[in-house]
Each structure stands twice: as structure tokens, then as C-alpha cells.
Amino acid sequence: MDAHIIADAEEHGNERAAIYHFEGLIPYQEAEKRGLLESEQHRISCQIRFACALSKADRDSYWQLVERRDGKAYMEKLRELALIHWNEKRGKSKTDQA
């Protein structure tokens, strides 16, 4: 994974943790867990939106990149989530897949 992507995800998680801690009056360790979880969810949703915006050929190349970088299981999970997102955008259910 690119260093700037990791840094952005860490920064986002730290920001969320600080907000939770400051506004929620919860212990920092709990706020940090929530911030990191949100950051990971944010990263996944960004990857899904990015993949859905690509052409079919570019998307296939992207899945290969994700598999090399993050492993086959992660790529398959992300691809399944992207398909669900794509079908929801188009008004189809998961069973309507082509």
C-alpha cells in the first residue's frame, strides 16, 4: 500500500479519535479504537467508489493490484462489496447480477 494512503488513514483515525475523546468524554483508548474502525470503513468505501467509477478493463487491473497488495481474500471481499454497491446504484438486487 502506498505510504501516503497509510498516512492519510492513520491521520484520519487519529482525528476521529481526538474528536470522540474531546466531545464524547470517553477514554482515549476507546476513542482510538472507534477512530481506527471508522478510518478503515472510510478507506473501504473510498476503494469501492473508486473501483465502481473505473471502466471494466481498468477495474480488472485494479482488482489485480488490490490482490497483489492486500491479498486475495481482501480483494474478493472488496469486489463483492463493490458489486453490491454497483447494483444498488443501478437499482438491482444482489440476485440480479449478470
DSSP file (Angstrom, degrees, kcal/mol; ACC not computed):
  #  RESIDUE AA STRUCTURE BP1 BP2  ACC     N-H-->O    O-->H-N    N-H-->O    O-->H-N    TCO  KAPPA ALPHA  PHI   PSI    X-CA   Y-CA   Z-CA
    1    1 A M              0   0    0      0, 0.0     5,-0.0     0, 0.0    65,-0.0   0.000 360.0 360.0 360.0 142.5    0.0    0.0    0.0
    2    2 A D     >  -     0   0    0      1,-0.1     4,-1.9     2,-0.0     3,-0.3  -0.301 360.0-128.3 -61.9 142.5    1.2    3.5   -0.8
    3    3 A A  H  > S+     0   0    0      1,-0.2     4,-2.6     2,-0.2     5,-0.2   0.870 107.9  53.9 -61.4 -38.6    2.8    5.3    2.1
    4    4 A H  H  > S+     0   0    0      2,-0.2     4,-2.3     1,-0.2    -1,-0.2   0.849 106.8  51.9 -68.4 -31.4    0.6    8.4    1.6
    5    5 A I  H  > S+     0   0    0     -3,-0.3     4,-2.4     2,-0.2    -1,-0.2   0.924 111.6  46.7 -67.5 -43.9   -2.5    6.3    1.8
    6    6 A I  H  X S+     0   0    0     -4,-1.9     4,-2.6     2,-0.2    -2,-0.2   0.930 113.1  49.2 -62.5 -45.1   -1.4    4.7    5.0
    7    7 A A  H  X S+     0   0    0     -4,-2.6     4,-2.7     1,-0.2    -2,-0.2   0.907 111.2  49.9 -61.7 -42.1   -0.5    8.1    6.5
    8    8 A D  H  X S+     0   0    0     -4,-2.3     4,-2.6     2,-0.2    -1,-0.2   0.907 111.3  48.5 -63.1 -42.0   -3.9    9.5    5.4
    9    9 A A  H  X S+     0   0    0     -4,-2.4     4,-2.5     2,-0.2    -2,-0.2   0.909 113.4  47.1 -65.5 -41.8   -5.7    6.6    7.0
   10   10 A E  H  X S+     0   0    0     -4,-2.6     4,-2.7     2,-0.2    -2,-0.2   0.925 113.2  48.7 -64.6 -43.7   -3.7    7.0   10.3
   11   11 A E  H  X S+     0   0    0     -4,-2.7     4,-2.5     2,-0.2    -2,-0.2   0.917 111.5  49.5 -62.8 -43.2   -4.3   10.7   10.3
   12   12 A H  H  X S+     0   0    0     -4,-2.6     4,-2.5     2,-0.2    -1,-0.2   0.928 112.2  48.3 -61.5 -45.2   -8.0   10.3    9.7
   13   13 A G  H  X S+     0   0    0     -4,-2.5     4,-2.4     1,-0.2    -2,-0.2   0.908 111.8  49.1 -61.9 -42.7   -8.2    7.7   12.5
   14   14 A N  H  X S+     0   0    0     -4,-2.7     4,-2.3     2,-0.2    -1,-0.2   0.892 110.6  50.6 -65.5 -39.5   -6.3   10.0   14.9
   15   15 A E  H  X S+     0   0    0     -4,-2.5     4,-2.3     2,-0.2    -2,-0.2   0.940 111.6  47.3 -61.9 -47.5   -8.5   12.9   14.1
   16   16 A R  H  X S+     0   0    0     -4,-2.5     4,-2.7     1,-0.2    -2,-0.2   0.902 111.4  51.9 -61.6 -40.6  -11.7   10.9   14.7
   17   17 A A  H  X S+     0   0    0     -4,-2.4     4,-2.7     1,-0.2    -1,-0.2   0.916 109.2  49.5 -62.3 -43.4  -10.2    9.6   18.0
   18   18 A A  H  X S+     0   0    0     -4,-2.3     4,-2.8     2,-0.2     5,-0.2   0.903 111.8  48.6 -63.6 -41.0   -9.4   13.1   19.2
   19   19 A I  H  X>S+     0   0    0     -4,-2.3     4,-3.0     2,-0.2     5,-0.6   0.943 112.5  47.8 -64.5 -47.5  -12.9   14.2   18.3
   20   20 A Y  H  X5S+     0   0    0     -4,-2.7     4,-2.0     1,-0.2     6,-0.6   0.924 115.2  46.2 -58.3 -43.9  -14.5   11.3   20.1
   21   21 A H  H  X5S+     0   0    0     -4,-2.7     4,-0.9    -5,-0.2     5,-0.2   0.928 118.0  41.4 -66.1 -45.3  -12.3   11.8   23.1
   22   22 A F  H  <5S+     0   0    0     -4,-2.8    -2,-0.2    -5,-0.2    -3,-0.2   0.946 127.8  28.1 -70.0 -49.7  -12.9   15.6   23.3
   23   23 A E  H  <5S+     0   0    0     -4,-3.0    -3,-0.2    -5,-0.2    -2,-0.2   0.816 125.0  44.6 -84.8 -31.9  -16.6   15.6   22.6
   24   24 A G  H  <<S-     0   0    0     -4,-2.0    -3,-0.2    -5,-0.6    -1,-0.2   0.583  91.3-137.5 -92.2  -9.1  -17.7   12.3   23.9
   25   25 A L     <  +     0   0    0     -4,-0.9    -4,-0.2    -5,-0.3    -3,-0.1   0.891  55.5 140.5  51.7  42.4  -15.8   12.3   27.2
   26   26 A I        -     0   0    0     -6,-0.6    -1,-0.2    -5,-0.2    -2,-0.1  -0.801  63.5 -82.2-109.8 157.1  -14.8    8.7   26.6
   27   27 A P     >  -     0   0    0      0, 0.0     4,-2.3     0, 0.0     3,-0.4  -0.236  38.6-121.5 -57.1 145.4  -11.4    7.3   27.4
   28   28 A Y  H  > S+     0   0    0      1,-0.2     4,-3.1     2,-0.2     5,-0.2   0.855 110.0  59.0 -60.1 -36.9   -8.8    7.9   24.7
   29   29 A Q  H  > S+     0   0    0      1,-0.2     4,-1.8     2,-0.2    -1,-0.2   0.913 109.7  43.5 -60.6 -41.4   -8.2    4.1   24.2
   30   30 A E  H  > S+     0   0    0     -3,-0.4     4,-2.2     2,-0.2    -1,-0.2   0.912 114.0  50.8 -68.6 -41.3  -11.8    3.6   23.3
   31   31 A A  H  X S+     0   0    0     -4,-2.3     4,-2.7     1,-0.2    -2,-0.2   0.888 108.3  53.1 -62.1 -39.0  -11.9    6.7   21.2
   32   32 A E  H  X S+     0   0    0     -4,-3.1     4,-2.5     2,-0.2    -1,-0.2   0.903 107.7  50.5 -63.8 -41.8   -8.8    5.5   19.3
   33   33 A K  H  X S+     0   0    0     -4,-1.8     4,-2.2     2,-0.2    -2,-0.2   0.930 113.0  46.0 -61.4 -45.3  -10.5    2.1   18.6
   34   34 A R  H  X S+     0   0    0     -4,-2.2     4,-2.6     1,-0.2    -2,-0.2   0.909 112.1  51.5 -64.4 -41.8  -13.5    3.9   17.2
   35   35 A G  H  X S+     0   0    0     -4,-2.7     4,-2.1     1,-0.2    -2,-0.2   0.908 111.4  46.5 -62.8 -42.5  -11.4    6.3   15.2
   36   36 A L  H  X S+     0   0    0     -4,-2.5     4,-2.3     2,-0.2    -1,-0.2   0.886 111.9  51.3 -67.7 -38.4   -9.4    3.5   13.6
   37   37 A L  H  X S+     0   0    0     -4,-2.2     4,-2.4     2,-0.2    -2,-0.2   0.936 111.6  47.1 -63.3 -45.9  -12.5    1.5   12.8
   38   38 A E  H  X S+     0   0    0     -4,-2.6     4,-2.6     1,-0.2    -2,-0.2   0.895 110.2  53.7 -60.7 -39.8  -14.1    4.5   11.1
   39   39 A S  H  X S+     0   0    0     -4,-2.1     4,-2.3     2,-0.2    -1,-0.2   0.911 109.5  47.1 -63.1 -43.0  -10.9    5.1    9.2
   40   40 A E  H  X S+     0   0    0     -4,-2.3     4,-2.4     2,-0.2    -1,-0.2   0.912 112.6  49.5 -65.5 -42.6  -10.8    1.5    7.9
   41   41 A Q  H  X S+     0   0    0     -4,-2.4     4,-2.4     1,-0.2    -2,-0.2   0.893 110.9  50.6 -62.6 -38.7  -14.5    1.8    6.9
   42   42 A H  H  X S+     0   0    0     -4,-2.6     4,-2.3     2,-0.2    -2,-0.2   0.915 109.4  50.5 -64.5 -43.7  -13.8    5.0    5.2
   43   43 A R  H  X S+     0   0    0     -4,-2.3     4,-2.4     2,-0.2    -2,-0.2   0.918 111.6  48.1 -60.8 -44.8  -10.9    3.5    3.2
   44   44 A I  H  X S+     0   0    0     -4,-2.4     4,-2.4     1,-0.2    -2,-0.2   0.923 111.1  49.4 -63.9 -44.7  -13.0    0.6    2.1
   45   45 A S  H  X S+     0   0    0     -4,-2.4     4,-2.4     1,-0.2    -1,-0.2   0.881 111.2  50.5 -64.6 -35.9  -15.9    2.8    1.0
   46   46 A C  H  X S+     0   0    0     -4,-2.3     4,-2.5     2,-0.2    -1,-0.2   0.916 110.2  49.5 -64.9 -42.7  -13.4    5.0   -1.0
   47   47 A Q  H  X S+     0   0    0     -4,-2.4     4,-2.6     2,-0.2    -2,-0.2   0.893 111.2  50.0 -63.3 -39.1  -11.9    2.0   -2.7
   48   48 A I  H  X S+     0   0    0     -4,-2.4     4,-2.4     2,-0.2    -2,-0.2   0.944 112.2  45.8 -65.5 -48.1  -15.4    0.7   -3.6
   49   49 A R  H  X S+     0   0    0     -4,-2.4     4,-1.1     1,-0.2    -2,-0.2   0.906 113.7  50.6 -61.8 -40.9  -16.5    4.1   -5.1
   50   50 A F  H >X S+     0   0    0     -4,-2.5     3,-0.6     1,-0.2     4,-0.6   0.944 111.2  47.5 -61.2 -48.9  -13.1    4.3   -6.9
   51   51 A A  H >< S+     0   0    0     -4,-2.6     3,-1.1     1,-0.2    -2,-0.2   0.887 109.5  53.3 -62.2 -39.7  -13.5    0.8   -8.4
   52   52 A C  H 3< S+     0   0    0     -4,-2.4    -1,-0.2     1,-0.2    -2,-0.2   0.743 104.7  55.9 -69.3 -21.7  -17.1    1.4   -9.5
   53   53 A A  H << S+     0   0    0     -4,-1.1    -1,-0.2    -3,-0.6    -2,-0.2   0.586  93.0  92.2 -84.6 -10.4  -16.0    4.6  -11.4
   54   54 A L  S << S-     0   0    0     -3,-1.1     2,-0.1    -4,-0.6    -3,-0.0  -0.406  83.3-105.7 -82.6 157.9  -13.5    2.7  -13.5
   55   55 A S     >  -     0   0    0     -2,-0.1     4,-2.9     1,-0.1     5,-0.2  -0.329  41.1-101.2 -69.5 165.4  -14.0    1.1  -16.9
   56   56 A K  H  > S+     0   0    0      1,-0.2     4,-2.3     2,-0.2     5,-0.2   0.916 123.4  47.0 -57.7 -45.6  -14.3   -2.7  -16.9
   57   57 A A  H  > S+     0   0    0      1,-0.2     4,-1.9     2,-0.2    -1,-0.2   0.924 114.9  45.6 -64.5 -44.5  -10.6   -3.0  -18.2
   58   58 A D  H  > S+     0   0    0      1,-0.2     4,-2.3     2,-0.2    -1,-0.2   0.873 111.1  53.6 -66.7 -35.8   -9.3   -0.6  -15.6
   59   59 A R  H  X S+     0   0    0     -4,-2.9     4,-2.6     2,-0.2    -2,-0.2   0.905 106.5  52.1 -65.1 -41.2  -11.4   -2.2  -12.8
   60   60 A D  H  X S+     0   0    0     -4,-2.3     4,-1.7     1,-0.2    -1,-0.2   0.913 111.1  47.5 -60.5 -42.4   -9.9   -5.6  -13.7
   61   61 A S  H  X S+     0   0    0     -4,-1.9     4,-2.1     1,-0.2    -1,-0.2   0.886 110.0  53.6 -64.6 -38.6   -6.4   -4.2  -13.4
   62   62 A Y  H  X S+     0   0    0     -4,-2.3     4,-2.7     1,-0.2    -2,-0.2   0.915 105.9  52.0 -63.2 -43.5   -7.4   -2.5  -10.1
   63   63 A W  H  X S+     0   0    0     -4,-2.6     4,-2.5     1,-0.2    -1,-0.2   0.886 108.8  51.5 -62.1 -37.1   -8.5   -5.9   -8.7
   64   64 A Q  H  X S+     0   0    0     -4,-1.7     4,-2.4     2,-0.2    -1,-0.2   0.914 110.4  48.7 -63.6 -42.2   -5.2   -7.4   -9.6
   65   65 A L  H  X S+     0   0    0     -4,-2.1     4,-2.4     2,-0.2     5,-0.2   0.928 111.6  48.7 -62.4 -45.5   -3.4   -4.6   -7.9
   66   66 A V  H  X>S+     0   0    0     -4,-2.7     4,-3.6     1,-0.2     5,-0.6   0.906 110.8  51.6 -62.0 -41.7   -5.5   -4.9   -4.8
   67   67 A E  H  X5S+     0   0    0     -4,-2.5     4,-1.7     1,-0.2    -1,-0.2   0.926 112.4  44.9 -62.4 -44.9   -4.9   -8.7   -4.8
   68   68 A R  H  <5S+     0   0    0     -4,-2.4    -1,-0.2     1,-0.2    -2,-0.2   0.899 122.3  38.2 -63.7 -40.1   -1.1   -8.2   -5.0
   69   69 A R  H  <5S+     0   0    0     -4,-2.4    -2,-0.2    -5,-0.2    -3,-0.2   0.900 134.4  16.1 -80.3 -43.0   -1.1   -5.5   -2.4
   70   70 A D  H  <5S-     0   0    0     -4,-3.6     4,-0.3    -5,-0.2    -3,-0.2   0.475 109.3-101.1-117.2  -5.1   -3.7   -6.8    0.2
   71   71 A G     X< -     0   0    0     -4,-1.7     4,-2.1    -5,-0.6    -1,-0.2  -0.048  33.3 -81.8 100.0 157.1   -4.2  -10.5   -0.6
   72   72 A K  H  > S+     0   0    0      1,-0.2     4,-2.7     2,-0.2     5,-0.2   0.883 123.0  53.7 -64.8 -41.9   -6.8  -12.5   -2.5
   73   73 A A  H  > S+     0   0    0      1,-0.2     4,-2.2     2,-0.2    -1,-0.2   0.918 111.2  45.9 -62.4 -43.7   -9.3  -12.7    0.4
   74   74 A Y  H  > S+     0   0    0     -4,-0.3     4,-2.8     2,-0.2     5,-0.2   0.923 112.7  50.8 -65.0 -43.6   -9.4   -8.9    0.9
   75   75 A M  H  X S+     0   0    0     -4,-2.1     4,-2.9     1,-0.2    -2,-0.2   0.917 110.7  48.7 -60.4 -44.2   -9.7   -8.4   -2.9
   76   76 A E  H  X S+     0   0    0     -4,-2.7     4,-2.3     2,-0.2    -1,-0.2   0.902 112.3  48.5 -64.2 -40.8  -12.6  -10.8   -3.1
   77   77 A K  H  X S+     0   0    0     -4,-2.2     4,-2.3    -5,-0.2    -2,-0.2   0.937 114.1  46.2 -62.7 -46.6  -14.4   -9.2   -0.2
   78   78 A L  H  X S+     0   0    0     -4,-2.8     4,-2.4     1,-0.2    -2,-0.2   0.898 111.8  51.1 -64.2 -41.6  -13.9   -5.7   -1.7
   79   79 A R  H  X S+     0   0    0     -4,-2.9     4,-2.1    -5,-0.2    -1,-0.2   0.894 110.0  49.8 -64.4 -39.7  -15.0   -6.9   -5.1
   80   80 A E  H  X S+     0   0    0     -4,-2.3     4,-2.1     2,-0.2    -2,-0.2   0.919 111.8  47.9 -64.3 -43.1  -18.2   -8.4   -3.6
   81   81 A L  H  X S+     0   0    0     -4,-2.3     4,-2.4     1,-0.2    -2,-0.2   0.876 110.7  52.2 -64.7 -37.0  -18.9   -5.1   -1.8
   82   82 A A  H  X S+     0   0    0     -4,-2.4     4,-2.9     2,-0.2    -1,-0.2   0.886 108.0  51.3 -66.0 -38.5  -18.3   -3.1   -5.0
   83   83 A L  H  X S+     0   0    0     -4,-2.1     4,-2.6     2,-0.2    -2,-0.2   0.905 110.0  49.1 -65.5 -41.2  -20.7   -5.3   -6.8
   84   84 A I  H  X S+     0   0    0     -4,-2.1     4,-2.4     2,-0.2    -2,-0.2   0.939 113.2  47.4 -61.3 -46.7  -23.4   -4.8   -4.2
   85   85 A H  H  X S+     0   0    0     -4,-2.4     4,-2.4     2,-0.2    -2,-0.2   0.927 112.0  50.2 -59.8 -46.2  -22.7   -1.0   -4.4
   86   86 A W  H  X S+     0   0    0     -4,-2.9     4,-1.7     1,-0.2    -2,-0.2   0.915 111.9  47.2 -59.3 -45.9  -22.9   -1.1   -8.2
   87   87 A N  H  <>S+     0   0    0     -4,-2.6     5,-3.6     1,-0.2     4,-0.5   0.873 110.7  51.9 -66.8 -37.2  -26.2   -3.0   -8.2
   88   88 A E  H ><5S+     0   0    0     -4,-2.4     3,-0.9     3,-0.2    -1,-0.2   0.906 108.6  51.5 -64.8 -40.4  -27.7   -0.6   -5.6
   89   89 A K  H 3<5S+     0   0    0     -4,-2.4    -1,-0.2     1,-0.2    -2,-0.2   0.864 113.8  44.2 -62.1 -35.4  -26.7    2.4   -7.7
   90   90 A R  T 3<5S-     0   0    0     -4,-1.7    -1,-0.2    -5,-0.2    -2,-0.2   0.433 118.4-111.1 -91.6   0.2  -28.4    0.8  -10.7
   91   91 A G  T < 5S+     0   0    0     -3,-0.9     2,-0.3    -4,-0.5    -3,-0.2   0.750  74.4 129.0  78.6  24.6  -31.5   -0.3   -8.7
   92   92 A K      < -     0   0    0     -5,-3.6    -1,-0.3    -6,-0.1     2,-0.2  -0.781  54.5-126.0-109.4 155.0  -30.8   -4.0   -8.8
   93   93 A S    >   -     0   0    0     -2,-0.3     3,-1.6    -3,-0.1     4,-0.0  -0.493  34.7-101.7 -89.1 169.5  -30.7   -6.5   -6.0
   94   94 A K  G >  S+     0   0    0      1,-0.3     3,-1.1    -2,-0.2    -1,-0.1   0.812 122.4  58.9 -61.7 -29.5  -27.8   -8.8   -5.4
   95   95 A T  G 3  S+     0   0    0      1,-0.2    -1,-0.3     3,-0.0    -3,-0.0   0.621  92.3  69.2 -76.1 -11.5  -29.7  -11.7   -7.1
   96   96 A D  G <  S+     0   0    0     -3,-1.6    -1,-0.2     2,-0.0    -2,-0.2   0.290  70.8 139.9 -87.1  10.5  -30.0   -9.7  -10.3
   97   97 A Q    <         0   0    0     -3,-1.1    -3,-0.0     1,-0.2    -4,-0.0  -0.191 360.0 360.0 -59.4 144.2  -26.3   -9.9  -11.1
   98   98 A A              0   0    0      0, 0.0    -1,-0.2     0, 0.0    -3,-0.0   0.428 360.0 360.0 -94.0 360.0  -25.3  -10.5  -14.7
